[in-house]
Amino acid sequence: MTTARYRPTWDLALDPLVSCKLCLGEYPVEQMTTIAQCQCIFCTLCLKQYVELLI
């Protein structure tokens, strides 16, 4: 998995939004995590919560 860093909000308005497959929210790519094996992309917060529930 790769985790993106967060940027100031004034910078985010220029970036396209990506949909999270777990919460269906739209976020800047910098707030998303991609799973290397399947290239699925989720917001980092959702993926973190999902993994914590599995453990």
Backbone as XML, in Angstrom:
<?xml version="1.0"?>
<chain id="A" units="angstrom">
  <residue number="1" name="MET">
    <atom name="N" x="0.836" y="-1.179" z="0.000"/>
    <atom name="CA" x="0.000" y="0.000" z="0.000"/>
    <atom name="C" x="0.878" y="1.239" z="0.000"/>
  </residue>
  <residue number="2" name="THR">
    <atom name="N" x="0.404" y="2.270" z="-0.632"/>
    <atom name="CA" x="1.098" y="3.545" z="-0.590"/>
    <atom name="C" x="0.173" y="4.567" z="0.039"/>
  </residue>
  <residue number="3" name="THR">
    <atom name="N" x="0.717" y="5.417" z="0.867"/>
    <atom name="CA" x="-0.083" y="6.433" z="1.532"/>
    <atom name="C" x="0.369" y="7.802" z="1.063"/>
  </residue>
  <residue number="4" name="ALA">
    <atom name="N" x="-0.588" y="8.632" z="0.708"/>
    <atom name="CA" x="-0.279" y="9.974" z="0.233"/>
    <atom name="C" x="-0.212" y="10.943" z="1.411"/>
  </residue>
  <residue number="5" name="ARG">
    <atom name="N" x="0.494" y="12.037" z="1.234"/>
    <atom name="CA" x="0.570" y="13.089" z="2.247"/>
    <atom name="C" x="-0.555" y="14.091" z="2.016"/>
  </residue>
  <residue number="6" name="TYR">
    <atom name="N" x="-0.904" y="14.807" z="3.073"/>
    <atom name="CA" x="-1.961" y="15.810" z="2.977"/>
    <atom name="C" x="-1.365" y="17.159" z="2.596"/>
  </residue>
  <residue number="7" name="ARG">
    <atom name="N" x="-2.121" y="17.950" z="1.829"/>
    <atom name="CA" x="-1.675" y="19.271" z="1.388"/>
    <atom name="C" x="-2.646" y="20.328" z="1.896"/>
  </residue>
  <residue number="8" name="PRO">
    <atom name="N" x="-2.225" y="21.587" z="1.940"/>
    <atom name="CA" x="-3.128" y="22.658" z="2.367"/>
    <atom name="C" x="-4.364" y="22.727" z="1.469"/>
  </residue>
  <residue number="9" name="THR">
    <atom name="N" x="-5.480" y="23.182" z="2.027"/>
    <atom name="CA" x="-6.743" y="23.184" z="1.291"/>
    <atom name="C" x="-6.720" y="24.086" z="0.063"/>
  </residue>
  <residue number="10" name="TRP">
    <atom name="N" x="-5.980" y="25.188" z="0.078"/>
    <atom name="CA" x="-5.967" y="26.056" z="-1.106"/>
    <atom name="C" x="-5.341" y="25.358" z="-2.302"/>
  </residue>
  <residue number="11" name="ASP">
    <atom name="N" x="-4.508" y="24.372" z="-2.063"/>
    <atom name="CA" x="-3.878" y="23.608" z="-3.131"/>
    <atom name="C" x="-4.819" y="22.538" z="-3.694"/>
  </residue>
  <residue number="12" name="LEU">
    <atom name="N" x="-5.759" y="22.078" z="-2.887"/>
    <atom name="CA" x="-6.614" y="20.966" z="-3.272"/>
    <atom name="C" x="-7.633" y="21.338" z="-4.341"/>
  </residue>
  <residue number="13" name="ALA">
    <atom name="N" x="-8.024" y="22.590" z="-4.415"/>
    <atom name="CA" x="-9.051" y="23.005" z="-5.365"/>
    <atom name="C" x="-8.620" y="22.775" z="-6.810"/>
  </residue>
  <residue number="14" name="LEU">
    <atom name="N" x="-7.346" y="22.689" z="-7.077"/>
    <atom name="CA" x="-6.851" y="22.507" z="-8.432"/>
    <atom name="C" x="-6.771" y="21.037" z="-8.839"/>
  </residue>
  <residue number="15" name="ASP">
    <atom name="N" x="-6.880" y="20.130" z="-7.870"/>
    <atom name="CA" x="-6.726" y="18.702" z="-8.129"/>
    <atom name="C" x="-8.068" y="18.041" z="-8.431"/>
  </residue>
  <residue number="16" name="PRO">
    <atom name="N" x="-8.080" y="17.057" z="-9.326"/>
    <atom name="CA" x="-9.313" y="16.293" z="-9.562"/>
    <atom name="C" x="-9.622" y="15.427" z="-8.344"/>
  </residue>
  <residue number="17" name="LEU">
    <atom name="N" x="-10.899" y="15.109" z="-8.163"/>
    <atom name="CA" x="-11.315" y="14.274" z="-7.046"/>
    <atom name="C" x="-11.452" y="12.829" z="-7.495"/>
  </residue>
  <residue number="18" name="VAL">
    <atom name="N" x="-11.197" y="11.900" z="-6.574"/>
    <atom name="CA" x="-11.283" y="10.467" z="-6.834"/>
    <atom name="C" x="-12.305" y="9.890" z="-5.864"/>
  </residue>
  <residue number="19" name="SER">
    <atom name="N" x="-13.133" y="8.951" z="-6.331"/>
    <atom name="CA" x="-14.155" y="8.337" z="-5.481"/>
    <atom name="C" x="-13.577" y="7.181" z="-4.677"/>
  </residue>
  <residue number="20" name="CYS">
    <atom name="N" x="-13.931" y="7.136" z="-3.393"/>
    <atom name="CA" x="-13.565" y="6.021" z="-2.520"/>
    <atom name="C" x="-14.613" y="4.927" z="-2.703"/>
  </residue>
  <residue number="21" name="LYS">
    <atom name="N" x="-14.165" y="3.690" z="-2.920"/>
    <atom name="CA" x="-15.082" y="2.569" z="-3.135"/>
    <atom name="C" x="-15.716" y="2.071" z="-1.841"/>
  </residue>
  <residue number="22" name="LEU">
    <atom name="N" x="-15.239" y="2.531" z="-0.695"/>
    <atom name="CA" x="-15.823" y="2.109" z="0.581"/>
    <atom name="C" x="-16.897" y="3.079" z="1.061"/>
  </residue>
  <residue number="23" name="CYS">
    <atom name="N" x="-16.585" y="4.370" z="1.128"/>
    <atom name="CA" x="-17.551" y="5.349" z="1.648"/>
    <atom name="C" x="-18.263" y="6.122" z="0.544"/>
  </residue>
  <residue number="24" name="LEU">
    <atom name="N" x="-17.800" y="5.967" z="-0.692"/>
    <atom name="CA" x="-18.348" y="6.654" z="-1.868"/>
    <atom name="C" x="-18.141" y="8.163" z="-1.832"/>
  </residue>
  <residue number="25" name="GLY">
    <atom name="N" x="-17.271" y="8.635" z="-0.943"/>
    <atom name="CA" x="-16.923" y="10.046" z="-0.907"/>
    <atom name="C" x="-15.913" y="10.366" z="-1.992"/>
  </residue>
  <residue number="26" name="GLU">
    <atom name="N" x="-15.778" y="11.655" z="-2.299"/>
    <atom name="CA" x="-14.803" y="12.097" z="-3.295"/>
    <atom name="C" x="-13.707" y="12.893" z="-2.600"/>
  </residue>
  <residue number="27" name="TYR">
    <atom name="N" x="-12.454" y="12.511" z="-2.880"/>
    <atom name="CA" x="-11.305" y="13.098" z="-2.206"/>
    <atom name="C" x="-10.189" y="13.376" z="-3.205"/>
  </residue>
  <residue number="28" name="PRO">
    <atom name="N" x="-9.291" y="14.329" z="-2.879"/>
    <atom name="CA" x="-8.100" y="14.531" z="-3.710"/>
    <atom name="C" x="-7.232" y="13.278" z="-3.659"/>
  </residue>
  <residue number="29" name="VAL">
    <atom name="N" x="-6.517" y="13.024" z="-4.716"/>
    <atom name="CA" x="-5.685" y="11.819" z="-4.812"/>
    <atom name="C" x="-4.673" y="11.739" z="-3.667"/>
  </residue>
  <residue number="30" name="GLU">
    <atom name="N" x="-4.274" y="12.872" z="-3.119"/>
    <atom name="CA" x="-3.311" y="12.890" z="-2.020"/>
    <atom name="C" x="-3.877" y="12.283" z="-0.742"/>
  </residue>
  <residue number="31" name="GLN">
    <atom name="N" x="-5.193" y="12.166" z="-0.639"/>
    <atom name="CA" x="-5.825" y="11.595" z="0.549"/>
    <atom name="C" x="-6.270" y="10.156" z="0.307"/>
  </residue>
  <residue number="32" name="MET">
    <atom name="N" x="-5.760" y="9.555" z="-0.759"/>
    <atom name="CA" x="-6.142" y="8.201" z="-1.134"/>
    <atom name="C" x="-4.963" y="7.244" z="-0.965"/>
  </residue>
  <residue number="33" name="THR">
    <atom name="N" x="-5.297" y="5.957" z="-0.802"/>
    <atom name="CA" x="-4.295" y="4.894" z="-0.711"/>
    <atom name="C" x="-4.601" y="3.874" z="-1.794"/>
  </residue>
  <residue number="34" name="THR">
    <atom name="N" x="-3.576" y="3.446" z="-2.517"/>
    <atom name="CA" x="-3.734" y="2.449" z="-3.574"/>
    <atom name="C" x="-3.145" y="1.125" z="-3.107"/>
  </residue>
  <residue number="35" name="ILE">
    <atom name="N" x="-3.899" y="0.043" z="-3.290"/>
    <atom name="CA" x="-3.406" y="-1.296" z="-2.972"/>
    <atom name="C" x="-2.615" y="-1.781" z="-4.182"/>
  </residue>
  <residue number="36" name="ALA">
    <atom name="N" x="-1.353" y="-2.089" z="-3.971"/>
    <atom name="CA" x="-0.442" y="-2.408" z="-5.073"/>
    <atom name="C" x="-0.874" y="-3.634" z="-5.881"/>
  </residue>
  <residue number="37" name="GLN">
    <atom name="N" x="-1.383" y="-4.670" z="-5.223"/>
    <atom name="CA" x="-1.710" y="-5.919" z="-5.908"/>
    <atom name="C" x="-2.841" y="-5.763" z="-6.924"/>
  </residue>
  <residue number="38" name="CYS">
    <atom name="N" x="-3.842" y="-4.938" z="-6.612"/>
    <atom name="CA" x="-5.014" y="-4.840" z="-7.498"/>
    <atom name="C" x="-5.245" y="-3.434" z="-8.042"/>
  </residue>
  <residue number="39" name="GLN">
    <atom name="N" x="-4.466" y="-2.468" z="-7.585"/>
    <atom name="CA" x="-4.597" y="-1.071" z="-7.989"/>
    <atom name="C" x="-5.931" y="-0.449" z="-7.563"/>
  </residue>
  <residue number="40" name="CYS">
    <atom name="N" x="-6.613" y="-1.054" z="-6.569"/>
    <atom name="CA" x="-7.836" y="-0.457" z="-6.017"/>
    <atom name="C" x="-7.435" y="0.762" z="-5.198"/>
  </residue>
  <residue number="41" name="ILE">
    <atom name="N" x="-8.279" y="1.794" z="-5.221"/>
    <atom name="CA" x="-7.961" y="3.027" z="-4.516"/>
    <atom name="C" x="-9.096" y="3.365" z="-3.550"/>
  </residue>
  <residue number="42" name="PHE">
    <atom name="N" x="-8.713" y="3.691" z="-2.313"/>
    <atom name="CA" x="-9.658" y="4.022" z="-1.251"/>
    <atom name="C" x="-9.139" y="5.238" z="-0.506"/>
  </residue>
  <residue number="43" name="CYS">
    <atom name="N" x="-10.047" y="5.988" z="0.154"/>
    <atom name="CA" x="-9.541" y="7.077" z="0.987"/>
    <atom name="C" x="-8.774" y="6.434" z="2.144"/>
  </residue>
  <residue number="44" name="THR">
    <atom name="N" x="-7.705" y="7.054" z="2.542"/>
    <atom name="CA" x="-6.809" y="6.490" z="3.542"/>
    <atom name="C" x="-7.535" y="6.240" z="4.859"/>
  </residue>
  <residue number="45" name="LEU">
    <atom name="N" x="-8.426" y="7.135" z="5.260"/>
    <atom name="CA" x="-9.158" y="6.965" z="6.509"/>
    <atom name="C" x="-10.039" y="5.716" z="6.472"/>
  </residue>
  <residue number="46" name="CYS">
    <atom name="N" x="-10.781" y="5.504" z="5.396"/>
    <atom name="CA" x="-11.627" y="4.310" z="5.269"/>
    <atom name="C" x="-10.793" y="3.039" z="5.289"/>
  </residue>
  <residue number="47" name="LEU">
    <atom name="N" x="-9.723" y="3.022" z="4.544"/>
    <atom name="CA" x="-8.897" y="1.821" z="4.461"/>
    <atom name="C" x="-8.277" y="1.501" z="5.816"/>
  </residue>
  <residue number="48" name="LYS">
    <atom name="N" x="-7.835" y="2.528" z="6.523"/>
    <atom name="CA" x="-7.264" y="2.325" z="7.853"/>
    <atom name="C" x="-8.311" y="1.734" z="8.795"/>
  </residue>
  <residue number="49" name="GLN">
    <atom name="N" x="-9.521" y="2.285" z="8.790"/>
    <atom name="CA" x="-10.588" y="1.772" z="9.652"/>
    <atom name="C" x="-10.963" y="0.346" z="9.260"/>
  </residue>
  <residue number="50" name="TYR">
    <atom name="N" x="-11.012" y="0.060" z="7.986"/>
    <atom name="CA" x="-11.354" y="-1.276" z="7.502"/>
    <atom name="C" x="-10.337" y="-2.314" z="7.984"/>
  </residue>
  <residue number="51" name="VAL">
    <atom name="N" x="-9.065" y="-1.991" z="7.849"/>
    <atom name="CA" x="-8.007" y="-2.912" z="8.270"/>
    <atom name="C" x="-8.029" y="-3.095" z="9.789"/>
  </residue>
  <residue number="52" name="GLU">
    <atom name="N" x="-8.269" y="-2.018" z="10.539"/>
    <atom name="CA" x="-8.331" y="-2.123" z="12.000"/>
    <atom name="C" x="-9.464" y="-3.043" z="12.439"/>
  </residue>
  <residue number="53" name="LEU">
    <atom name="N" x="-10.585" y="-3.038" z="11.740"/>
    <atom name="CA" x="-11.713" y="-3.907" z="12.081"/>
    <atom name="C" x="-11.398" y="-5.372" z="11.806"/>
  </residue>
  <residue number="54" name="LEU">
    <atom name="N" x="-10.569" y="-5.628" z="10.800"/>
    <atom name="CA" x="-10.216" y="-7.001" z="10.454"/>
    <atom name="C" x="-9.249" y="-7.637" z="11.449"/>
  </residue>
  <residue number="55" name="ILE">
    <atom name="N" x="-8.497" y="-6.809" z="12.137"/>
    <atom name="CA" x="-7.465" y="-7.329" z="13.052"/>
    <atom name="C" x="-8.058" y="-7.681" z="14.397"/>
  </residue>
</chain>
